[in-house]
Amino acid sequence: MEIALKIAGSSFNPIELNFIRFLLGGLVLLPFAILKLHKDHRKLGWREIRAFALTGFTCVVVSMTLYQLAIQVTEPAIIAILLSANPVFGMLIGLVFMGEKMSRTNTIAILLTIVGLLVIINPFKLTNPLGIALGLLCSITFGLYGVFTRVSSNKLSLGGLTMTCFSFIAGAFELAILMGLSHVTPLSKALKGMPGFSNIPFFAGINLHTLPLIAYISFLVTGLAFGLYFIVMDEAGIPVASLIFFIKPALAPVLALLVLAEPIYVNTVVGIIIILLGSVITLMGERIALSMSRRK
């Protein structure tokens, strides 16, 4: 996903690309979400709309905008690794702000993930502090989005697919409002010194050449991939669904090497191994806890 977004970033404004992918990604999930609501005899009210607005703003407007900006200013493989740490940040947010309990295995996984990230980032030899900062903020806020989605889904008894669909559409709508404000003359002049934030286009750059890439990013990587992720989460549980975040750190640098010719550094490999070890510990701990709860 990061590599495709890096390539698309040369033809689109980063915020515009973020708007397009989540608008189209949400729309491709809409028929399935409506079918699910009809099947469950559910209607959406203001309480649900407020939840979608909150999760959409956190994911689309904040986290994924930071994500897109980070990809444009640093290596996509590094951002992929940083984003993969979002479950750890989600656990920390749940612990600090929601009083959620943390198992011993989760604590070990958090410590290993932090160590792995420090090895990859190498704070003593930072070459792109802006990209790293944006990537970390993206991962932290995506972890926050996961917490908001989990809480809202439990309170409203909505499935992950429905939450994802309407959160994407709500977030795209909120982002569109901010993009529209960038065309207002006083604000446009104030933002003129910040490239990419003034007079943000909505659908500029879409043509026969870029259409296949936009379709891949919007329908497959955003809509279908996120939808399948939450379907797996509903059907098989969080441990199985989270496997995607365990595979991503190892796969992204290899793809970046093959497609973008980005080198793989020794500290990156070491950091990935440490993060994967923490992820495996988390997975095994959750499976053991699940099996013990079933026995009871």
N, C-alpha and C positions, 0 to 999 in steps of 0.2 A: 504493500500500500504506500509506504513512504517513498519508494522509488518512483512510482507512478505520479505521486503528488509533486515530487521534485521536478519531474519532466514537464508536467502540466503547468508548474509555476512559471515557466519561461513564457507562456502564452497568456496567462491570466493574472489579474490582481489577486494576491493571496486571500483577501477577505471575500472577494467575489467568488473565487473557487470554493471556499468554505461554504458560502451561501448556496451555490448551485448544487454541490454534492449532497448536502443535508436536505435541501428542498426536494430534489429528485429521489433521494434515498428514502425519505419519509413517504413520498407519494407512491413509491413502488410497494411499500408495506401496507398502505392504506386499505386496499381491498381485503387483505387478510385480517387486519385489525377490526374492520367493520363486520366481517363475517364472524369473528370471535365474539364481538359485542352482541350481535344478533343471536348467536347460539346461546350465550349466557343470559339473554334477556336483560341487558344492561343499557342504561342511557347515561350520557355524560352530562354532568352538571358543573356548577361553578367550582365546586371543591376539586373535581378532576382537572378542570381547566387551569386552576391555580397551580396544581401539582405539575402539570405539563409545562407551564410557563417557567417554574422554578428549575426543573430538571433540564429543560431546553436551553435556558439561559446559561446554566452552569456548563453544560456539555458543548453546545454549538457556539454560543457567543464568546464564552471565556476560554474553555479548555481547548477546543479544536481550532480556534483562531490563533491562540498561542502556539499550538501544534504546527499549523501551516506556516506561520512566521518562522518558527524554529527550523523547519525543514529547509526553508529558503536560505538561511544564513549559516547552516552547518551541515555536517554529514547526516544523511537520512538514517544510516545504520545506528548512529549514536542516539538519535531521537527515538528510534524504534525500541532500543534497549531501555531508555529512560521511561518511555510510556509503559513498557512491560512491568515496571515496578509499581504501577498504580494500585494493584490490590494491597500491597504493603502499606501505602499511604492511606488507603481506605480503612485498613484495620486500625492504624494509628488514630485516624479521625474518629472512628467509632469508639475507640478506647477513651480518648481525651474528652470528647464532647457529648458522647451518648452513654458513657459508662458501660460499654460492652466489655465482656470478659475476654481475655486473651489466653489461649492455651500455651503450654510450654513450647510446643513445636512452632506455633506462630511467632513467639518471641524470638526463637532461634532463627527462623526464616527472615524476620525483619532485620536482625543484626547482620546476617549474612548478606542480605540484599544491600544494606547500607554500605557494607565493606566492599561488595562488588561494584557498586556505583562509584565509590571513591577511587577504586583501582582504575576504572574506565575513564572517569573524568580527569584523574590525576591533577588534583588542585594545586600541586606545586609547580606544574608546567601547563597552565591553562593557555591554550592557543585561541580559543573562541569563547570567552566568558559569556557573551550575550546569547549565543546559541544554547549553551549549557543551561543558563538561567531560564530561558524560555522553555526549554525541554523539561526542566524540573518543575516549573510552575504548571505546565501542561499536565504532567503526570499527577501532581498533587491535586489539581482541580478536577481531573478525570476520576481520581479516587473519591473525591467529594461527590461528584455526579453519581458514582456507583452507590454511595451511602444514601443520597437523596432518593435514588430510584428504588433501592431496596425498601426503605422506610415507606415511601409513597405507595409502592406496589402492595405492601403488606396491609397498610391502612385502608386502601381502596379496593383491595382484592382484585387487582388487575394483573394480568399476565405480563411477563417481560416484553413480549412482542408488541402488545398494545401500548405499554408505557413508552417503548422505544419509538414507535411510529409517530405518536402524537407529540412526544418530546422533540423529535427531529423537526416536525412541521412547525411547532410553536417556536423553537429556537431559530429556525430559518426566518420566520415572520418577524421575530424580535431583531434579528440581525439586519433584515431588510429595512426596518425603521431607522436603525443607526446608519445604514448605508445611505438612505434617503436624506438624513440630516447632513451628511457630508457634502451634499449638493447645495445646501442653504448658504447663501452668499457670505454672511459674517463668519460662519463656522468654516466654510470652505477656504476663506482667506487665512483664517487662523491656523489651519492645518496644512497650508500650502508648503510649508517647510518640512513636512513629514511625508516623504514619498509613499504612495499607496493608501494614504488615509484621507486624501482630499478628492472629492468628486469620484467616489468609488463606483465603477460600472456594475451593472447587474448581469448582463448576458453578453458582454463584449468578448470577442475572441472565439465564439462558437461558430465553427464552419465545418465543411466536409472533412477537413484534415484533422481537426481536434475532436470531432464528434465521437469517434470510437473510443478515444481516451477518456472523454467525459462520461460516456456510457459505462465504461469499465469501472471508473472511480465511483460514480453515483449509484448505479444499479447493483453491481456485483460487490465491490469492496465496502461500500457504505450500507446500502439497503439490505441486500441478501446476506452479507457476512454478519452484520449486527443482528439481523433477524434470526438467522440460524443459531447464533451464539446464545440468544436469550431463549430460543426454543429448546436447545440442548440443556440450558440451565434449569428450565421448568421441568423437563422430562427426566434428566439424569442427575441433576444437582450441580452445585457450584464447583466441587472438585473436578468433575469431568470437563465442564465448560471452561474452567480456568486453564486447561491444558494449552489453549491457544497462546496464553501469555508466557507459558513455559517454553514453547517452541520458537516463538517470535525472536527472542534475543539471539538464538543460535543461527536462525535462518537469515535474518536481515543483513548481517555483514557479508555473508556469502553471496547473496543476490546483489548487494551493492558492488561487490568486487566484479561480478560477472557482467552486470549491466552498465554501471557507471565507472568501472575501473578504480573504485576507491580502495586504497590499501587496508589490510587488516593488521592492526598493531598487536604486539604481544600482550600489552596491558589490557587491551580489549578482550582478547581470548581468555585471559586469566579472570577478568571480571565477569565475563559471561558464565564461566564454569562455576564461580562462586554463587552467582545469582541462581543458576539452574539447580545447584545443590540446595539452596534455600527453598526453591520452589518444590523440589521433590520432597523435602522434609514436610512442607506444608500439606502437600497432597497426601502423603502417607499418614500424617497426623489426623487429617480430616476423615480419611477412610477408616482409620482405627476408631475414632470417636463415633462415626456413623454406625459401624458394626456393633460397638458396645451398646449404643442406644437402642438398636434393634433387638439385641438380646434381652434388654430390660423389658 
